[in-house]
Amino acid sequence: MKVLLLGSGGREHAIAWKIAQSSQLDKLFIAPGNAGTRNHGTNVAIQPTDFEAIKTFVLENEILTVVVGPEDPLVKGIYDFFQADESIKHVNVIGPSKEAAKLEGSKDFAKKFMQRHNIPTAKYATFTKDTLEEGYAFLTSMKPPYVLKADGLAAGKGVVIPDTLEEAKAELKSMLADAKFGDASSRVVIEQFLKGIELSVFVITDGESYKILPEAKDYKRIGEGDTGLNTGGMGAVSPVVFADKTFMDKIENQIIIPTIKGLKAENLVYKGFVFFGLISVKGEPYVIEYNCRMGDPETEVVMPRIKSDILDLFEGIATGTLSERDVQFDERAATTVMMVAGGYPEEYQKGKTIHGLNAVKDSIVFHAGTSSDGPVVLSSGGRVLAVTSYGKTIEGALNRSYTSIEGIEFEGANFRKDIGKDLINYTK
């Protein structure tokens, strides 16, 4: 099987690493890829949203499967683009249709979907610039802190949680009237704040059946103790200690099954990954958000814990036979610690030479923001490397990741030293 994987981050490197292990693989291309993905296939200088260039490449290289890593191409309708063109309609696109991808592309759409299918989520209301005064009144009726979400995609930065009513009103005005997040905040969802502990649960689906993948917990804040600015993710661990069988059964019955059934009932074509961003509130699961692709950096711990052949699972998605496939987990824990550029998530420098990658023996280094200049690897993003390790326990895996990080250098490198600590010390 010839496969084209779209994307250039740590998520895509982890997926490429997993695809490369498949006995069904003939050739893997990654568009555009990074300095790490070139170790598993051929990087191609095509952007994931350049559908015409992707079509040309797919036809010229007889690609049978296109795996979509990031959300942008899905929300912009790459699945529909392939389905509407007879010359590429036969290609299996791993990702939902444009309408189904609204689960991630529109917070308001997702909340309404959850309401229709009785899926547990926080109380909410949606406002526009024309209903700003009503938004103020809604905030006044709530208790702090307040959760304000830009309706559209805002590169993971469209959520703010003000502590006071005055701050919340100012943020709402900034988002709606002043277009703080551009078109993404032309509508804003205001939600009840839920207090609890978060986790990410993933499934793959062919639209009829589904398979649950390993769960994970990621760490979004730049500072230790979950302080400071939000980032794309500073690390992740899997498994999640509080996600025991009882809790996972609740997630499956109250959230996963109603979601898959709801998609089918509403004729929303969905063939790919579903990411459930969840929170446990006193042992009860609630949906914070849906994503229509794998998470990052969670993919960097989920893929290493899948023992099954990923292309076999993708074939099951394409042929509607996923229910016949088997998903096996590696029983070991997996942890990833993100090495980021100095200054990230604010202004940061790129083009820093990375040293020590070849000396890493006990970890897998997934590249998140790198480029290559011949054999030299350079930083090219805010999140640069995800250092992933296995261990009998989360603590053992983390020790390996941190030991490996000691041997990797680039100017200004920063990382959190407390990833997973809350789970090591977790008590109900």
C-alpha positions in Angstrom: 0.0 0.0 0.0 1.3 3.5 -0.9 0.3 6.1 1.7 0.4 9.9 1.9 0.4 11.4 5.4 -0.5 15.1 5.7 1.2 17.3 8.3 4.5 18.3 9.8 4.3 18.1 13.6 5.0 15.7 16.4 1.7 14.0 15.8 2.6 13.3 12.2 6.0 12.0 13.1 4.5 9.6 15.6 1.9 8.4 13.0 4.7 8.1 10.3 6.8 6.0 12.8 3.8 3.7 13.3 2.8 3.4 9.7 6.5 2.5 8.8 6.2 -0.6 11.0 3.3 -2.0 8.9 3.8 -5.1 6.8 1.2 -3.7 4.4 3.3 -0.6 3.5 5.0 -0.2 0.1 5.9 3.4 0.3 5.2 6.3 2.7 5.1 10.0 1.7 4.7 12.8 4.2 3.6 16.3 3.1 5.3 18.4 4.1 6.9 16.4 7.0 9.9 17.5 9.0 13.5 16.4 9.8 12.2 13.4 11.7 9.6 12.1 9.3 12.3 11.7 6.6 13.6 8.7 8.6 10.3 6.8 7.9 9.4 7.9 4.4 9.8 10.6 1.7 9.0 14.2 2.6 7.1 16.1 -0.1 6.9 19.9 -0.3 3.1 20.2 -0.4 1.0 22.0 2.2 -1.9 19.9 3.7 -4.5 22.4 2.5 -3.3 22.6 -1.1 -5.9 20.1 -2.3 -5.1 20.4 -6.1 -1.4 19.7 -5.5 -2.4 16.7 -3.3 -4.6 15.4 -6.0 -1.8 15.6 -8.6 0.6 13.9 -6.3 -1.8 11.1 -5.4 -2.5 10.4 -9.1 1.2 10.5 -10.1 2.3 8.2 -7.3 -0.7 5.8 -7.2 -1.5 6.6 -3.6 -4.3 4.5 -2.1 -4.6 5.9 1.4 -4.4 9.6 2.5 -4.0 10.0 6.3 -4.9 13.5 7.5 -3.0 14.6 10.5 -4.0 18.2 11.3 -7.5 19.7 11.6 -7.3 22.4 8.9 -7.7 20.2 5.8 -10.5 18.3 7.5 -12.5 21.4 8.4 -11.9 22.7 4.9 -13.3 19.5 3.3 -10.5 17.3 2.0 -12.7 14.2 2.4 -15.4 15.8 0.3 -12.9 17.0 -2.3 -11.8 13.5 -2.9 -15.4 12.1 -3.0 -16.5 14.7 -5.5 -13.7 13.8 -8.0 -14.1 10.6 -10.0 -10.3 10.4 -10.6 -9.5 10.2 -6.9 -12.8 8.9 -5.4 -11.3 5.5 -4.9 -8.6 6.8 -2.6 -9.2 6.1 1.1 -9.1 9.4 3.1 -8.7 8.8 6.8 -10.7 11.7 8.3 -14.3 12.9 8.5 -16.4 14.8 6.0 -16.5 18.6 6.1 -19.9 18.6 7.9 -18.8 16.0 10.5 -15.5 18.0 11.0 -17.7 20.8 12.4 -17.5 18.9 15.7 -14.1 20.5 15.9 -14.5 23.4 13.6 -17.4 25.0 15.5 -17.8 24.8 19.3 -21.5 25.9 18.9 -22.1 23.0 16.5 -20.5 20.5 18.9 -22.5 21.8 21.9 -25.8 21.5 20.0 -24.8 18.0 18.8 -24.1 17.0 22.4 -27.5 18.4 23.5 -29.4 16.6 20.8 -27.8 13.3 21.8 -27.8 13.7 25.6 -24.0 13.7 25.9 -22.8 15.1 29.2 -21.2 18.5 28.8 -21.1 21.9 30.6 -24.1 24.3 30.4 -23.6 26.9 27.7 -24.9 29.7 25.5 -23.6 31.2 22.2 -23.4 34.9 21.4 -22.4 37.2 18.5 -21.5 40.8 18.2 -25.2 41.7 17.9 -26.0 39.9 21.1 -23.1 41.2 23.2 -25.4 42.8 25.8 -27.2 39.4 26.2 -23.7 37.8 26.7 -23.0 40.3 29.5 -26.3 39.3 31.2 -25.5 35.6 30.8 -22.1 36.1 32.4 -23.7 38.0 35.3 -26.0 35.0 35.9 -23.0 32.7 36.3 -20.4 32.0 39.0 -16.7 32.6 38.4 -14.4 31.5 36.9 -15.9 31.9 33.4 -15.1 29.9 30.2 -15.2 31.8 26.9 -14.4 29.9 23.7 -14.0 31.2 20.2 -16.5 29.2 18.0 -14.0 28.5 15.2 -10.4 27.2 14.9 -8.0 29.5 16.7 -4.8 27.3 16.6 -5.5 26.1 20.2 -5.5 29.6 21.6 -9.3 30.4 21.4 -10.2 29.6 25.0 -9.9 32.1 27.9 -10.8 31.5 31.5 -11.2 34.9 33.3 -11.5 34.9 37.1 -13.7 38.0 37.5 -16.9 39.3 35.9 -15.1 42.5 34.8 -12.4 40.5 33.0 -14.9 38.1 31.5 -17.0 41.0 30.0 -13.8 42.7 28.7 -12.7 39.4 27.1 -16.1 38.8 25.5 -16.0 42.3 24.0 -12.5 41.8 22.8 -13.5 38.5 21.1 -16.8 39.6 19.6 -16.5 43.4 18.9 -12.7 43.6 18.4 -12.3 40.3 16.6 -9.5 39.1 19.0 -9.3 35.8 17.2 -10.4 37.0 13.8 -13.3 35.2 12.2 -12.9 32.4 14.7 -14.5 34.6 17.4 -17.3 36.0 15.4 -19.3 33.7 17.7 -18.4 32.9 21.3 -19.5 30.1 23.4 -19.8 30.9 27.1 -19.6 27.8 29.3 -20.1 26.8 32.9 -16.7 26.1 34.5 -16.2 22.5 35.4 -13.8 21.6 38.2 -12.0 18.3 37.9 -9.2 16.4 36.2 -8.9 16.2 32.4 -7.9 13.4 30.1 -8.1 12.6 26.4 -9.8 9.5 24.9 -9.5 8.5 21.3 -11.4 6.2 19.0 -11.2 5.2 15.4 -14.4 4.7 13.5 -15.7 3.6 10.1 -19.0 5.3 10.7 -20.6 2.1 12.0 -18.4 0.6 14.6 -15.5 1.9 16.6 -12.3 0.9 18.4 -11.1 2.6 21.6 -7.4 3.5 21.5 -5.1 4.1 24.6 -6.2 7.1 26.7 -3.8 9.9 27.6 -3.4 13.0 29.7 -1.6 16.1 28.4 -0.1 19.2 30.1 -1.0 22.5 28.4 0.6 25.2 30.5 4.2 26.4 30.0 5.0 26.4 33.7 5.4 23.7 36.3 2.4 23.1 38.5 0.2 24.0 35.5 1.0 27.7 35.7 1.6 30.3 33.0 0.4 30.6 29.4 -1.4 27.9 27.5 0.7 26.0 24.9 0.0 23.4 22.3 1.1 20.9 25.0 4.2 20.4 27.0 4.0 16.6 27.5 1.7 13.6 27.9 1.3 10.3 29.6 -0.5 7.0 29.0 -2.2 5.1 30.6 -4.2 7.5 32.9 -4.3 6.1 36.4 -7.9 7.3 37.3 -9.3 5.9 34.0 -10.2 2.5 35.5 -12.7 0.1 33.9 -15.7 1.6 35.8 -14.8 5.1 34.5 -14.0 4.0 31.0 -17.3 2.1 30.9 -19.1 5.4 31.7 -17.2 7.1 28.9 -18.1 4.4 26.4 -21.8 4.2 27.3 -22.5 7.9 28.0 -20.2 9.5 25.5 -18.6 7.3 22.8 -21.7 5.2 21.8 -24.1 8.3 21.7 -21.5 10.2 19.6 -21.0 7.4 17.0 -24.8 6.7 16.9 -25.5 10.5 16.6 -23.1 10.9 13.7 -24.8 8.0 11.9 -28.3 9.3 12.7 -27.5 12.7 11.3 -25.8 11.3 8.2 -22.5 12.8 9.1 -19.9 10.8 7.3 -17.1 10.0 9.7 -14.2 7.7 8.8 -11.2 8.4 11.1 -10.1 9.4 14.5 -12.4 11.0 17.1 -10.7 12.8 20.0 -12.8 13.3 23.1 -11.4 16.0 25.4 -12.9 15.0 28.7 -13.0 16.1 32.4 -13.8 13.8 35.4 -16.0 15.7 37.8 -16.3 13.6 41.0 -15.9 10.5 38.9 -18.4 11.5 36.2 -17.1 12.2 32.6 -18.1 15.4 30.7 -17.1 16.4 27.2 -15.0 19.6 27.1 -14.4 19.4 23.3 -14.3 17.2 20.3 -11.4 17.1 17.9 -11.7 15.4 14.5 -8.1 14.1 14.5 -5.5 12.8 17.0 -4.2 15.1 19.7 -0.7 16.5 20.0 1.4 15.6 22.1 -1.0 12.7 23.0 -0.3 10.9 19.7 3.3 10.6 20.8 2.3 8.3 23.7 -0.8 6.7 22.1 0.9 5.4 18.9 3.7 3.7 20.9 1.1 1.9 22.9 -0.8 0.4 19.9 0.6 -3.0 19.1 -1.8 -3.6 16.1 -0.8 -2.9 12.5 -2.2 0.7 11.9 -2.6 0.1 8.2 -4.8 -2.9 9.0 -7.0 -0.6 11.1 -7.1 2.0 8.3 -8.1 -0.7 5.8 -10.9 -1.6 8.2 -12.0 2.0 8.2 -11.9 2.2 4.4 -13.8 -1.0 3.8 -16.3 -0.7 6.7 -14.9 -3.8 8.4 -13.3 -2.2 11.4 -15.4 -4.3 13.8 -13.5 -7.4 12.5 -10.1 -5.8 13.4 -8.3 -6.2 16.6 -6.7 -3.4 18.6 -4.0 -4.6 21.0 -2.3 -2.4 23.6 1.3 -2.4 24.8 0.9 -2.9 28.6 3.9 -0.6 29.3 3.4 3.0 30.2 4.5 5.7 27.6 5.4 9.3 28.5 6.5 12.2 26.3 8.2 15.4 27.4 8.2 18.3 25.0 11.4 20.3 24.4 10.4 23.8 23.3 12.1 27.0 22.0 13.2 29.7 24.5 10.4 32.2 24.8 7.6 29.9 23.6 4.6 30.2 23.6 5.3 33.9 23.1 8.0 35.2 20.7 10.7 32.6 20.1 13.7 32.0 17.8 14.0 29.4 15.1 17.0 28.0 13.2 18.8 26.7 16.3 21.1 23.7 15.6 20.0 20.6 17.6 22.8 18.4 19.0 22.8 14.9 20.5 19.9 13.3 18.7 21.9 10.3 17.5 23.1 9.5 21.0 19.6 8.9 22.3 19.2 5.1 22.9 16.4 4.6 25.5 13.8 7.0 24.1 12.0 7.7 20.8 12.5 11.3 19.7 9.5 12.6 17.7 10.2 15.8 15.8 7.5 18.5 16.4 9.1 21.6 14.8 12.3 20.8 12.9 13.8 21.2 9.5 17.0 19.8 8.0 20.0 21.4 6.3 21.7 18.3 5.0 22.6 16.1 8.0 22.1 19.1 10.4 18.7 19.3 12.2 17.4 22.8 13.1 14.5 24.1 15.2 11.7 25.5 13.1 8.8 25.8 15.6 7.9 26.6 19.2 7.5 23.0 20.2 10.7 21.4 18.8 11.0 17.8 20.1 8.9 15.2 21.9 11.0 12.8 23.9 9.0 9.6 24.4 9.9 6.6 26.5 8.4 3.3 27.7 8.5 2.0 31.3 6.8 -0.5 33.5 5.4 2.6 35.3 4.8 6.2 34.4 7.6 7.1 36.8 10.0 4.8 35.1 9.1 6.0 31.6 9.5 9.6 32.7 12.9 9.0 34.2 14.0 7.6 30.8 12.7 10.7 29.0 14.4 13.1 31.3 17.7 11.2 31.1 17.5 11.3 27.3 16.7 15.0 27.4 20.0 15.6 29.3 21.9 14.5 26.2 20.0 16.8 23.7 20.9 20.4 23.3 19.8 23.5 21.3 20.1 27.1 22.3 17.3 28.3 24.6 15.8 24.8 25.1 13.1 24.6 27.7 11.0 21.8 29.2 8.7 21.0 32.1 10.2 18.9 34.8 6.9 17.9 36.4 5.1 16.1 33.6 3.0 13.2 35.0 3.8 14.0 38.7 0.1 14.5 39.5 -0.6 11.0 38.3 2.3 9.4 40.1 1.0 10.8 43.3 -2.7 10.5 42.4 -5.3 9.5 45.0 -9.0 9.6 44.6 
